[in-house]
Amino acid sequence: MRLLSSADYTTFKEIINPEDERYAILSHCWGSNAEEITHQQLTTGTYSVGTTGWQKIVRCCDLATSRGFDWVWIDTCCIDKTSSAELSESINSMFNWYQQATECYNFLDDLDVGGISLSLQVDGDGRWKDALDVQDLDRLSSFLDSRWFTRGWTLQELLAPKVVYFFDCRDVFLGSKVDLAGLIALATGIGHDILTGKTALETASVAQRMSWASMRITSRKEDAAYSLLGIFHVNMPLIYGEGTKAFFRLQVEILRASDDQSLLAWGLDEPESDIPTRTGLLAPSPLDFSACRRVRVVVHRSVVIRHGGDFSTPKTSNVLWGSVVSLIRTAIGVLCTVAAIVWAGSPPSPMWVWSMLTIQALFWDPWTTAIFAGVSAALVTYVGLQQIAALFPIPGMFFALLLIPLSWLSLARTIPT
C-alpha cells in the first residue's frame, strides 16, 4: 500500500500493514482521465494544478492535515495502474484499506447545498428535527440524487470505513455516515443499523448485498464484479477484457466461500413469461438482484428466519458438547448393530431386535440411521420368517404381522430426502 504525504502533496511511502498506520482516505467520483492525476504524473511533476483532479488532492490533504493526519490514500494517484500486479493487489485489498482508515472523506462534487448543514436538520433515524421549507427540501433531495450513490466502486467506500464525513463541492461539511444514515438508507436501500455499525455487514444475505449494487454503474463491465470483492470477502485475479464473465466468476467464488444460498434467488422481479428465457444457475449481472432487498437467510439449526427471529450464533461450548453427544450416539449405534449381527444366528428374540432398532433410530444421524435401520429391518424379517415357519404360533403371528412391517416403515422414515 502506498500513502501520500498530506504536507507536500507529492511524497509517497510504502507500507505493508495498513492496520498499523494512521491515515485518512478519500472517496469520490472519478472525472475524465484527462482531469485526474495519476501516480506517474505526480512523481514526475507533469501534472496541471488547474485540473479538478489536482484540486481534489489538495482539498483531501489539507483536510487531513487539519484533522491531524500526516498521510492520506487517494486511489487516483496512490496506485501505479501501469503495473497489472499492483492494480490487482490494490483492487483485491481496497475494501480492507478503506476499513482500516481512521477517517474517510467523501467529496460530493455535484452537490452544492448553499451553506445548509444536513446534519443539523436530520437526526440519526432520518427524521426531520425542524420544519423545513420547500427550498431546504430541494437541497436535501439533491443529496440523495448525487452521482456518488450510483457508482459501483463507491458502495464499498460507504460500507467499509467506520467513520465517513460528507462534503459538498464547496467543502461544506454535511455530516457523518451515522448522522445521515436515514437519508443514505433511503438512497441505497442499505439497512440503518448496518450503516451505523450496530449490525455487522455479514448479517445481510448475499442477495441483499447484491441488491445494493444492482442499480450502480461502472465504466467497465468487469468492474461490476471487481468492485464487490471486499463486500463478499473473496479474492480473484483480474482479467480485463473478459466482460460479464467476471460477474460469473465472482458468484463462483462466493459459493465457495459461503453457504448462503440466497445467491440463487435472483430474478424475483421478472414476469413469469420471461422466466423460461433465462437459463443457468447464476445471475448474468447485479441488476438481476434488484428485487432482493428483503431476502433473508435461514439459520439451519433452529430453522429461524432472520426477520424478527433469534439468529444468534451458537456458542463454542454448545458446539463442542454437540460433538461429544454425536460420538456417544455413534458408539451406541455401532455396538447395537454388531450385537445384532453376532446374535442373529441364535436367533435373538423378536422383542430384543425391535428394541435394538428403536435405540438406533434415537441415536443416529439421518444417513447412518438409514443404513443401520436397514440392517435391523433385515434381521427382524429373518427372525420373523423363522417364526412363521414354526406353524404360526401366536407370538410368531404377532411378530410377522406387526413388527416386520414396522421395521421397514422405520427404515423408510429414516432415509433423508
For each residue, the residues with C-beta under 8 A, 3 or more apart:
1: 14 15 16 18 73 78 90 93 97
2: 12 13 14 15 39 73 78 79 80
3: 12 13 15 21 23 71 72 73 78
4: 9 10 11 12 42 57 61 71 72 73 74 77 78
5: 8 9 10 11 12 13 61 70 71
6: 9 24 60 61 62 64 65 69 70 71 72
7: 11 61 65 70
8: 5 11
9: 4 5 6 42 57 58 61
10: 4 5 42 43 45
11: 4 5 7 8
12: 2 3 4 5 43 78
13: 2 3 5 71
14: 1 2
15: 1 2 3 18 20 21
16: 1
17: 20 21
18: 1 15 21 23 96 97 100 101
19: 100
20: 15 17
21: 3 15 17 18 71 100
22: 69 70 71 102
23: 3 18 64 69 71 72 73 101 102
24: 6 60 63 64 67 69 71 72 73 101 102 103 104 105
25: 72 73 74 97 98 101 103 104 105 161
26: 56 60 72 73 74 75 104 105 107
27: 98 104 105 106 107 148 154 157 158 161 164
28: 56 106 107 109 148
29: 109 110 147 148 151 154
30: 36 76 219
31: 35 36 52 53
32: 35 36
33: 36
34: 51
35: 31 32 51 52 53
36: 30 31 32 33 51 53 76
37: 41 42 47 51 53 54 57 76 77
38: 41 42 76 77 81
39: 2 42 43 77 78 79 80 81
40: 43 44 46 80 82
41: 37 38 44 45 46 47 77
42: 4 9 10 37 38 39 45 47 57 77
43: 10 12 39 40
44: 40 41
45: 10 41 42
46: 40 41
47: 37 41 42 51 53 54
48: 51 54
49: 54
50: 54
51: 34 35 36 37 47 48 54 55
52: 31 35 55 56 109
53: 31 35 36 37 47 56 57 76
54: 37 47 48 49 50 51 57 58
55: 51 52 58 59
56: 26 28 52 53 59 60 74 76 107 109
57: 4 9 37 42 53 54 60 61 74 76 77
58: 9 54 55 61 62
59: 55 56 62 63 107 171
60: 6 24 26 56 57 63 64 72 74 105 107
61: 4 5 6 7 9 57 58 64 65 72
62: 6 58 59 65 66
63: 24 59 60 66 67 105 167 171
64: 6 23 24 60 61 67 69 70 71 72 103 105
65: 6 7 61 62 68 69 70
66: 62 63
67: 24 63 64 103
68: 65
69: 6 22 23 24 64 65 72 102 103
70: 5 6 7 22 64 65
71: 3 4 5 6 13 21 22 23 24 64
72: 3 4 6 23 24 25 26 60 61 64 69
73: 1 2 3 4 23 24 25 26 78 97 101
74: 4 25 26 56 57 60 77 78
75: 26 78 79 90 94
76: 30 36 37 38 53 56 57 79
77: 4 37 38 39 41 42 57 74
78: 1 2 3 4 12 39 73 74 75
79: 2 39 75 76 86 87 90
80: 2 39 40 83 86 87
81: 38 39 86 87
82: 40
83: 80 86 87
84: 87 88 238
85: 88 89
86: 79 80 81 83 89 90
87: 79 80 81 83 84 90 91 238
88: 84 85 91 92 237 238
89: 85 86 92 93
90: 1 75 79 86 87 93 94
91: 87 88 94 226 229 238
92: 88 89 229 230 235 236
93: 1 89 90 96 97
94: 75 90 91 97 98 156 230
95: 98 99 156 160 229 230 231
96: 18 93 99 100 160 230
97: 1 18 25 73 93 94 100 101
98: 25 27 94 95 101 104 156 157 160 161 230
99: 95 96 160 161 162 230
100: 18 19 21 96 97
101: 18 23 24 25 73 97 98 104 161
102: 22 23 24 69 163
103: 24 25 64 67 69 161 163 164 165
104: 24 25 26 27 98 101 157 161 163 164 165
105: 24 25 26 27 60 63 64 164 165 167
106: 27 28 148 157 158 164 165 166 167
107: 26 27 28 56 59 60 167 169
108: 111 143 146 148 166 167 168 169 174
109: 28 29 52 56 168 169
110: 29 146 147 148 169
111: 108 142 143 146 168 169 174
112: 142 168 169 170
113: 116 117 118 139 142 143 168 172 174
114: 139
115: 172
116: 113 120 121 136 139
117: 113 120 121 172 173 174 175
118: 113 121 122 140 143 166 174 175 179 180 183
119: 122 173 174 175 176 179 180
120: 116 117 129
121: 116 117 118 128 129 130 132 136 140
122: 118 119 126 127 128 129 140 175 179 180 182 183
123: 126 127 129 179 182
124: 178 179 181 182 196
125: 181 182 192
126: 122 123 181 182 183 185 186 192
127: 122 123 182
128: 121 122 131 132
129: 120 121 122 123
130: 121
131: 128
132: 121 128 136 137 140
133: 136 137
134: 137 138
135: 138 139
136: 116 121 132 133 139 140
137: 132 133 134 140 141
138: 134 135 141 142
139: 113 114 116 135 136 142 143
140: 118 121 122 132 136 137 143 144 183
141: 137 138 144 145
142: 111 112 113 138 139 145 146
143: 108 111 113 118 139 140 146 174 180 183 187
144: 140 141 149 183 186 187
145: 141 142 149
146: 108 110 111 142 143 149
147: 29 110 150 151
148: 27 28 29 106 108 110 151 154
149: 144 145 146 154 184 187 188
150: 147 215 216 217
151: 29 147 148 154 155 216 217 218
152: 155 213 216 217 218 223 224 227 228
153: 156 157 218 223 227
154: 27 29 148 149 151 157 158 216
155: 151 152 158 159 188 212 213 216 227 228 231
156: 94 95 98 153 159 160 227 228 230 231
157: 27 98 104 106 153 154 160 161 164
158: 27 106 154 155 161 164 177 184 188 190 195
159: 155 156 190 194 201 231
160: 95 96 98 99 156 157 230
161: 25 27 98 99 101 103 104 157 158 164 177
162: 99 197
163: 102 103 104 176 177
164: 27 103 104 105 106 157 158 161 176 177
165: 103 104 105 106 173 175 176 177
166: 106 108 118 173 174 175 176 177 180
167: 63 105 106 107 108 171 172 173 174
168: 108 109 111 112 113 171 172 174
169: 107 108 109 110 111 112
170: 112
171: 59 63 167 168
172: 113 115 117 167 168
173: 117 119 165 166 167
174: 108 111 113 117 118 119 143 166 167 168 180
175: 117 118 119 122 165 166 179 180
176: 119 163 164 165 166 179 180
177: 158 161 163 164 165 166 180 181 184 195 196
178: 124 181 195 196 197
179: 118 119 122 123 124 175 176
180: 118 119 122 143 166 174 175 176 177 183 184
181: 124 125 126 177 178 184 185 192 195 196
182: 122 123 124 125 126 127 185 186 192
183: 118 122 126 140 143 144 180 186 187
184: 149 158 177 180 181 187 188 190 195
185: 126 181 182 188 189 190 191 192 195
186: 126 144 182 183
187: 143 144 149 183 184
188: 149 155 158 184 185 212
189: 185 211 212 293
190: 158 159 184 185 194 195 212
191: 185 194 195 199 204
192: 125 126 181 182 185 195 196
193: 196 198 199
194: 159 190 191 197 198 199 200 201 203 204
195: 158 177 178 181 184 185 190 191 192
196: 124 177 178 181 192 193
197: 162 178 194
198: 193 194
199: 191 193 194 203
200: 194 203
201: 159 194 204 209 231
202:
203: 194 199 200 306
204: 191 194 201 208 209
205: 208 209 260 262 292 295 296 297 306
206: 209 210 232 254 258 260 262 263 297
207: 210 211 262 263 265 266 289 292 295
208: 204 205 211 212 262 292 293 294 295 296
209: 201 204 205 206 212 213 228 231 232
210: 206 207 213 214 228 263 266 283 286 289 292
211: 189 207 208 214 289 290 291 292 293 295
212: 155 188 189 190 208 209 216 293
213: 152 155 209 210 216 224 227 228 231 286 289
214: 210 211 286 287 288 289 290 292
215: 150 287 290
216: 150 151 152 154 155 212 213 224 286
217: 150 151 152
218: 151 152 153 221 223 224 227
219: 30 223
220: 223 240
221: 218 224 243 244 246
222: 225 226 238 239 240 241 242 243 246
223: 152 153 218 219 220 226 227
224: 152 213 216 218 221 227 228 246 247 285 286
225: 222 228 229 246 247 249 250
226: 91 222 223 229 238 246
227: 152 153 155 156 213 218 223 224
228: 152 155 156 209 210 213 224 225 231 232 250 286
229: 91 92 95 225 226 232 234 235 236 250
230: 92 94 95 96 98 99 156 160 233
231: 95 155 156 159 201 209 213 228
232: 206 209 228 229 250 253 254 257 258
233: 230 257
234: 229 250 253 254 256 257
235: 92 229 253
236: 92 229 249 250 253
237: 88
238: 84 87 88 91 222 226
239: 222 242 245 246
240: 220 222
241: 222
242: 222 239 245 246 249
243: 221 222 246
244: 221 247 248 284 285
245: 239 242 248 249
246: 221 222 224 225 226 239 242 243 249 250
247: 224 225 244 250 251 283 284 285 286
248: 244 245 251 252 282
249: 225 236 242 245 246 252 253
250: 225 228 229 232 234 236 246 247 253 254
251: 247 248 254 255 263 282 283
252: 248 249 255 256 282
253: 232 234 235 236 249 250 256 257
254: 206 232 234 250 251 257 258 260 263
255: 251 252 258 263
256: 234 252 253
257: 232 233 234 253 254
258: 206 232 254 255 263
259:
260: 205 206 254 263 297
261: 264 265 297
262: 205 206 207 208 265 292 295 296 297
263: 206 207 210 251 254 255 258 260 266 282
264: 261 281 282
265: 207 261 262 268 289 292 295
266: 207 210 263 282 283 288 289 292
267: 270 275 278 283 288
268: 265 291 292 295
269: 290 291
270: 267 274 275 278
271: 274 275
272: 275
273: 276
274: 270 271 277 278
275: 267 270 271 272 278
276: 273
277: 274
278: 267 270 274 275 284
279:
280:
281: 264
282: 248 251 252 263 264 266
283: 210 247 251 266 267 286 288 289
284: 244 247 278 288
285: 224 244 247 288
286: 210 213 214 216 224 228 247 283 289
287: 214 215 290
288: 214 266 267 283 284 285
289: 207 210 211 213 214 265 266 283 286 292
290: 211 214 215 269 287
291: 211 268 269
292: 205 207 208 210 211 214 262 265 266 268 289 295
293: 189 208 211 212
294: 208 307
295: 205 207 208 211 262 265 268 292
296: 205 208 262 305 306 307
297: 205 206 260 261 262 306
298: 303 304 305 306
299: 302 303 304 306 309 311
300: 303
301: 314
302: 299 310 311
303: 298 299 300
304: 298 299 309 310 311
305: 296 298 308 309
306: 203 205 296 297 298 299 309 311
307: 294 296
308: 305
309: 299 304 305 306
310: 302 304
311: 299 302 304 306
312:
313:
314: 301 318 319
315: 318 319
316: 319 320
317: 320 321
318: 314 315 321 322
319: 314 315 316 322 323
320: 316 317 323 324
321: 317 318 324 325
322: 318 319 325 326
323: 319 320 326 327
324: 320 321 327 328
325: 321 322 328 329
326: 322 323 329 330 365
327: 323 324 330 331
328: 324 325 331 332 363
329: 325 326 332 333 363 364 365
330: 326 327 333 334 363 364 368
331: 327 328 334 335
332: 328 329 335 336 359 363
333: 329 330 336 337 359 360 363 364 368 369 372
334: 330 331 337 338
335: 331 332 338 339
336: 332 333 339 340 356 359 360 372
337: 333 334 340 341 356 360 372 375 376
338: 334 335 341 342
339: 335 336 342 343 356
340: 336 337 343 344 348 353 356 375 376 379
341: 337 338 344 375 379
342: 338 339 345
343: 339 340 346 347 348 352
344: 340 341 347 348 379 382 383
345: 342
346: 343
347: 343 344 382 383 386
348: 340 343 344 352 353 379 383
349: 352 353
350: 353 354 380 383 384 387 395 399 403
351: 354 355
352: 343 348 349 355 356
353: 340 348 349 350 356 357 376 379 380 383 403
354: 350 351 357 358 380 403 406 407
355: 351 352 358 359
356: 336 337 339 340 352 353 359 360 376
357: 353 354 360 361 373 376 377 380 407 410
358: 354 355 361 362
359: 332 333 336 355 356 362 363
360: 333 336 337 356 357 363 364 369 372 373 376
361: 357 358 364 369 373 410 414
362: 358 359
363: 328 329 330 332 333 359 360
364: 329 330 333 360 361 368 369 372 373 414
365: 326 329 368 369
366: 369 370 414 415 416
367: 370 371 416
368: 330 333 364 365 371 372
369: 333 360 361 364 365 366 372 373 414
370: 366 367 373 374 411 414 415 416
371: 367 368 374 375
372: 333 336 337 360 364 368 369 375 376
373: 357 360 361 364 369 370 376 377 407 410 411 414
374: 370 371 377 378 411
375: 337 340 341 371 372 378 379
376: 337 340 353 356 357 360 372 373 379 380 407 410 411
377: 357 373 374 380 381 407 408 410 411
378: 374 375 381 382
379: 340 341 344 348 353 375 376 382 383
380: 350 353 354 357 376 377 383 384 403 404 407
381: 377 378 384 385 404 407 408
382: 344 347 378 379 385 386
383: 344 347 348 350 353 379 380 386 387 399
384: 350 380 381 387 388 396 399 400 403 404
385: 381 382 388 389 400
386: 347 382 383 389 390
387: 350 383 384 390 392 393 395 396 399 400
388: 384 385 392 396 397 400
389: 385 386
390: 386 387 393 396
391:
392: 387 388 396 397 400
393: 387 390 396 397
394: 397 398
395: 350 387 398 399
396: 384 387 388 390 392 393 399 400
397: 388 392 393 394 400 401
398: 394 395 401 402 403
399: 350 383 384 387 395 396 402 403 404
400: 384 385 387 388 392 396 397 403 404
401: 397 398 404 405
402: 398 399 405 406
403: 350 353 354 380 384 398 399 400 406 407
404: 380 381 384 399 400 401 407 408
405: 401 402 408 409
406: 354 402 403 409 410
407: 354 357 373 376 377 380 381 403 404 410 411
408: 377 381 404 405 411 412
409: 405 406 412 413
410: 357 361 373 376 377 406 407 413 414
411: 370 373 374 376 377 407 408 414 415
412: 408 409 415
413: 409 410
414: 361 364 366 369 370 373 410 411
415: 366 370 411 412
416: 366 367 370
417:
